[in-house]
Amino acid sequence: MERTIKLRRMGGSLGSTFPKGIMDRLKLEDGDEMFVLEDERGMYLTPFDPKFDKVMEAYEDLSRRYRNTLSELAK
């Protein structure tokens, strides 16, 4: 899907508004955070925290290595 979003002056900053359909599809509400990701192809705006995957990988690694210890602690 391709959309054009216009930037507007908001005080001393620039801001934009998003169409309701986009907000609904991404389940965004007033006050939610967005993340800007940049790579060699451009910049991306996403509501998903890019650090979350790395944190989950670390958790899964630790939970595998310390499975017995965690199991004992859960008793």
OpenMM code with the backbone's topology and positions (N, CA, C; nanometers):
from openmm import Vec3, app, unit

residues = "MET GLU ARG THR ILE LYS LEU ARG ARG MET GLY GLY SER LEU GLY SER THR PHE PRO LYS GLY ILE MET ASP ARG LEU LYS LEU GLU ASP GLY ASP GLU MET PHE VAL LEU GLU ASP GLU ARG GLY MET TYR LEU THR PRO PHE ASP PRO LYS PHE ASP LYS VAL MET GLU ALA TYR GLU ASP LEU SER ARG ARG TYR ARG ASN THR LEU SER GLU LEU ALA LYS".split()
positions = [
    Vec3(0.0836, -0.1176, 0.0000),
    Vec3(0.0000, 0.0000, 0.0000),
    Vec3(0.0883, 0.1242, 0.0000),
    Vec3(0.0539, 0.2181, -0.0781),
    Vec3(0.1308, 0.3425, -0.0881),
    Vec3(0.0410, 0.4597, -0.0522),
    Vec3(0.0861, 0.5438, 0.0389),
    Vec3(0.0098, 0.6612, 0.0808),
    Vec3(0.1029, 0.7811, 0.0860),
    Vec3(0.0498, 0.8986, 0.0611),
    Vec3(0.1240, 1.0226, 0.0764),
    Vec3(0.0733, 1.0917, 0.2023),
    Vec3(0.1658, 1.1290, 0.2890),
    Vec3(0.1306, 1.1987, 0.4126),
    Vec3(0.2031, 1.3318, 0.4124),
    Vec3(0.1286, 1.4387, 0.4307),
    Vec3(0.1846, 1.5733, 0.4248),
    Vec3(0.2368, 1.6154, 0.5620),
    Vec3(0.3564, 1.6765, 0.5622),
    Vec3(0.4130, 1.7318, 0.6847),
    Vec3(0.3609, 1.8727, 0.7047),
    Vec3(0.3342, 1.9060, 0.8306),
    Vec3(0.2833, 2.0385, 0.8649),
    Vec3(0.3614, 2.0931, 0.9834),
    Vec3(0.3713, 2.2240, 0.9889),
    Vec3(0.4366, 2.2880, 1.1019),
    Vec3(0.3456, 2.2759, 1.2231),
    Vec3(0.4036, 2.2296, 1.3344),
    Vec3(0.3316, 2.2167, 1.4608),
    Vec3(0.4198, 2.2796, 1.5676),
    Vec3(0.3974, 2.4072, 1.5929),
    Vec3(0.4855, 2.4792, 1.6841),
    Vec3(0.6211, 2.4949, 1.6195),
    Vec3(0.7264, 2.4534, 1.6884),
    Vec3(0.8614, 2.4616, 1.6334),
    Vec3(0.9052, 2.3347, 1.5628),
    Vec3(0.8151, 2.2396, 1.5481),
    Vec3(0.8490, 2.1099, 1.4875),
    Vec3(0.7654, 2.0864, 1.3627),
    Vec3(0.7962, 1.9772, 1.2949),
    Vec3(0.7127, 1.9297, 1.1853),
    Vec3(0.6393, 1.8058, 1.2333),
    Vec3(0.5160, 1.7907, 1.1900),
    Vec3(0.4377, 1.6747, 1.2276),
    Vec3(0.3478, 1.6348, 1.1131),
    Vec3(0.2790, 1.5257, 1.1305),
    Vec3(0.1860, 1.4793, 1.0277),
    Vec3(0.0687, 1.4103, 1.0953),
    Vec3(-0.0366, 1.3932, 1.0200),
    Vec3(-0.1507, 1.3160, 1.0671),
    Vec3(-0.1632, 1.1936, 0.9773),
    Vec3(-0.2125, 1.0864, 1.0346),
    Vec3(-0.2286, 0.9624, 0.9609),
    Vec3(-0.3765, 0.9353, 0.9402),
    Vec3(-0.4129, 0.8842, 0.8246),
    Vec3(-0.5533, 0.8501, 0.8000),
    Vec3(-0.6035, 0.7453, 0.8993),
    Vec3(-0.7309, 0.7517, 0.9305),
    Vec3(-0.7910, 0.6607, 1.0275),
    Vec3(-0.7700, 0.5146, 0.9889),
    Vec3(-0.7764, 0.4833, 0.8603),
    Vec3(-0.7570, 0.3449, 0.8166),
    Vec3(-0.6202, 0.2906, 0.8540),
    Vec3(-0.5186, 0.3722, 0.8413),
    Vec3(-0.3830, 0.3294, 0.8789),
    Vec3(-0.3751, 0.3117, 1.0298),
    Vec3(-0.4305, 0.4075, 1.1029),
    Vec3(-0.4282, 0.3993, 1.2491),
    Vec3(-0.5005, 0.2730, 1.2975),
    Vec3(-0.6134, 0.2424, 1.2368),
    Vec3(-0.6893, 0.1228, 1.2759),
    Vec3(-0.6127, -0.0045, 1.2431),
    Vec3(-0.5542, -0.0107, 1.1241),
    Vec3(-0.4837, -0.1318, 1.0817),
    Vec3(-0.3621, -0.1598, 1.1704),
    Vec3(-0.2926, -0.0539, 1.2125),
    Vec3(-0.1754, -0.0706, 1.2981),
    Vec3(-0.2109, -0.0709, 1.4463),
    Vec3(-0.3415, -0.0558, 1.4772),
    Vec3(-0.3903, -0.0529, 1.6154),
    Vec3(-0.3198, 0.0563, 1.6961),
    Vec3(-0.3095, 0.1751, 1.6375),
    Vec3(-0.2456, 0.2894, 1.7030),
    Vec3(-0.3504, 0.3779, 1.7675),
    Vec3(-0.3124, 0.4349, 1.8810),
    Vec3(-0.3988, 0.5278, 1.9518),
    Vec3(-0.3187, 0.6507, 1.9894),
    Vec3(-0.3883, 0.7533, 2.0318),
    Vec3(-0.3249, 0.8772, 2.0743),
    Vec3(-0.2210, 0.8488, 2.1829),
    Vec3(-0.0999, 0.8973, 2.1638),
    Vec3(0.0070, 0.8794, 2.2619),
    Vec3(0.0969, 0.7598, 2.2373),
    Vec3(0.0626, 0.6721, 2.1422),
    Vec3(0.1484, 0.5574, 2.1117),
    Vec3(0.2805, 0.6042, 2.0530),
    Vec3(0.3842, 0.5232, 2.0724),
    Vec3(0.5155, 0.5534, 2.0154),
    Vec3(0.5308, 0.4871, 1.8793),
    Vec3(0.6054, 0.5542, 1.7925),
    Vec3(0.6429, 0.4983, 1.6628),
    Vec3(0.7956, 0.4945, 1.6578),
    Vec3(0.8500, 0.4026, 1.5827),
    Vec3(0.9945, 0.3877, 1.5700),
    Vec3(1.0347, 0.4106, 1.4247),
    Vec3(1.1458, 0.4809, 1.4064),
    Vec3(1.1990, 0.5062, 1.2731),
    Vec3(1.3185, 0.4144, 1.2539),
    Vec3(1.3123, 0.3288, 1.1524),
    Vec3(1.4222, 0.2384, 1.1183),
    Vec3(1.4839, 0.2859, 0.9877),
    Vec3(1.6142, 0.2802, 0.9801),
    Vec3(1.6834, 0.3247, 0.8590),
    Vec3(1.7751, 0.2133, 0.8110),
    Vec3(1.7715, 0.1865, 0.6819),
    Vec3(1.8652, 0.0932, 0.6210),
    Vec3(1.9085, 0.1483, 0.4855),
    Vec3(1.9758, 0.0670, 0.4076),
    Vec3(2.0309, 0.1157, 0.2803),
    Vec3(1.9215, 0.1520, 0.1795),
    Vec3(1.7998, 0.1014, 0.1981),
    Vec3(1.6911, 0.1301, 0.1035),
    Vec3(1.6071, 0.2508, 0.1437),
    Vec3(1.6206, 0.2966, 0.2674),
    Vec3(1.5419, 0.4118, 0.3092),
    Vec3(1.5076, 0.4071, 0.4567),
    Vec3(1.4037, 0.4799, 0.4921),
    Vec3(1.3581, 0.4878, 0.6305),
    Vec3(1.2181, 0.4285, 0.6411),
    Vec3(1.1913, 0.3645, 0.7540),
    Vec3(1.0643, 0.2989, 0.7766),
    Vec3(1.0064, 0.3442, 0.9098),
    Vec3(0.8780, 0.3626, 0.9140),
    Vec3(0.8073, 0.4009, 1.0343),
    Vec3(0.7254, 0.2808, 1.0795),
    Vec3(0.7434, 0.2381, 1.2048),
    Vec3(0.6750, 0.1190, 1.2538),
    Vec3(0.6337, 0.1374, 1.3997),
    Vec3(0.5236, 0.0752, 1.4400),
    Vec3(0.4854, 0.0800, 1.5808),
    Vec3(0.5551, -0.0292, 1.6631),
    Vec3(0.6302, -0.1167, 1.5985),
    Vec3(0.6935, -0.2290, 1.6660),
    Vec3(0.8362, -0.1950, 1.7066),
    Vec3(0.8684, -0.2167, 1.8344),
    Vec3(1.0001, -0.1849, 1.8883),
    Vec3(1.1051, -0.2772, 1.8258),
    Vec3(1.2037, -0.2216, 1.7555),
    Vec3(1.3044, -0.3057, 1.6899),
    Vec3(1.3937, -0.3804, 1.7894),
    Vec3(1.4018, -0.3349, 1.9126),
    Vec3(1.4852, -0.4022, 2.0133),
    Vec3(1.4161, -0.5251, 2.0701),
    Vec3(1.2848, -0.5363, 2.0515),
    Vec3(1.2091, -0.6467, 2.1099),
    Vec3(1.2601, -0.7818, 2.0620),
    Vec3(1.2871, -0.7962, 1.9328),
    Vec3(1.3355, -0.9241, 1.8796),
    Vec3(1.4678, -0.9644, 1.9426),
    Vec3(1.5579, -0.8681, 1.9616),
    Vec3(1.6883, -0.8989, 2.0224),
    Vec3(1.6721, -0.9414, 2.1674),
    Vec3(1.5830, -0.8749, 2.2398),
    Vec3(1.5576, -0.9109, 2.3792),
    Vec3(1.4989, -1.0514, 2.3874),
    Vec3(1.4048, -1.0837, 2.2977),
    Vec3(1.3442, -1.2158, 2.2989),
    Vec3(1.4454, -1.3244, 2.2626),
    Vec3(1.5360, -1.2969, 2.1700),
    Vec3(1.6413, -1.3932, 2.1361),
    Vec3(1.7288, -1.4207, 2.2571),
    Vec3(1.7654, -1.3155, 2.3307),
    Vec3(1.8477, -1.3324, 2.4505),
    Vec3(1.7726, -1.4140, 2.5554),
    Vec3(1.6438, -1.3840, 2.5736),
    Vec3(1.5625, -1.4586, 2.6700),
    Vec3(1.5556, -1.6071, 2.6317),
    Vec3(1.5297, -1.6359, 2.5049),
    Vec3(1.5186, -1.7746, 2.4615),
    Vec3(1.6498, -1.8494, 2.4806),
    Vec3(1.7617, -1.7835, 2.4540),
    Vec3(1.8931, -1.8444, 2.4736),
    Vec3(1.9149, -1.8773, 2.6215),
    Vec3(1.8865, -1.7804, 2.7078),
    Vec3(1.9051, -1.8027, 2.8515),
    Vec3(1.8087, -1.9077, 2.9052),
    Vec3(1.6860, -1.9066, 2.8582),
    Vec3(1.5901, -2.0047, 2.9087),
    Vec3(1.6272, -2.1467, 2.8653),
    Vec3(1.6914, -2.1609, 2.7489),
    Vec3(1.7390, -2.2933, 2.7066),
    Vec3(1.8565, -2.3376, 2.7931),
    Vec3(1.9517, -2.2457, 2.8133),
    Vec3(2.0714, -2.2817, 2.8893),
    Vec3(2.0412, -2.3098, 3.0362),
    Vec3(1.9487, -2.2369, 3.0928),
    Vec3(1.9197, -2.2500, 3.2356),
    Vec3(1.7823, -2.3112, 3.2602),
    Vec3(1.7426, -2.3995, 3.1700),
    Vec3(1.6099, -2.4620, 3.1784),
    Vec3(1.5931, -2.5337, 3.3117),
    Vec3(1.6905, -2.6138, 3.3519),
    Vec3(1.6782, -2.6891, 3.4771),
    Vec3(1.6717, -2.5960, 3.5975),
    Vec3(1.7546, -2.4945, 3.5986),
    Vec3(1.7554, -2.3985, 3.7089),
    Vec3(1.6214, -2.3254, 3.7188),
    Vec3(1.5700, -2.2807, 3.6064),
    Vec3(1.4414, -2.2113, 3.6062),
    Vec3(1.3290, -2.3034, 3.6491),
    Vec3(1.3375, -2.4298, 3.6095),
    Vec3(1.2365, -2.5270, 3.6495),
    Vec3(1.2380, -2.5470, 3.8009),
    Vec3(1.3555, -2.5546, 3.8600),
    Vec3(1.3680, -2.5687, 4.0050),
    Vec3(1.3165, -2.4446, 4.0759),
    Vec3(1.3469, -2.3287, 4.0251),
    Vec3(1.3004, -2.2056, 4.0867),
    Vec3(1.1485, -2.1917, 4.0814),
    Vec3(1.0873, -2.2506, 3.9816),
    Vec3(0.9424, -2.2405, 3.9653),
    Vec3(0.8661, -2.3273, 4.0640),
    Vec3(0.9340, -2.4192, 4.1307),
    Vec3(0.8660, -2.5094, 4.2257),
    Vec3(0.8266, -2.4374, 4.3515),
] * unit.nanometer
topology = app.Topology()
chain = topology.addChain("A")
for resn in residues:
    res = topology.addResidue(resn, chain)
    for name in ("N", "CA", "C"):
        topology.addAtom(name, app.Element.getBySymbol(name[0]), res)
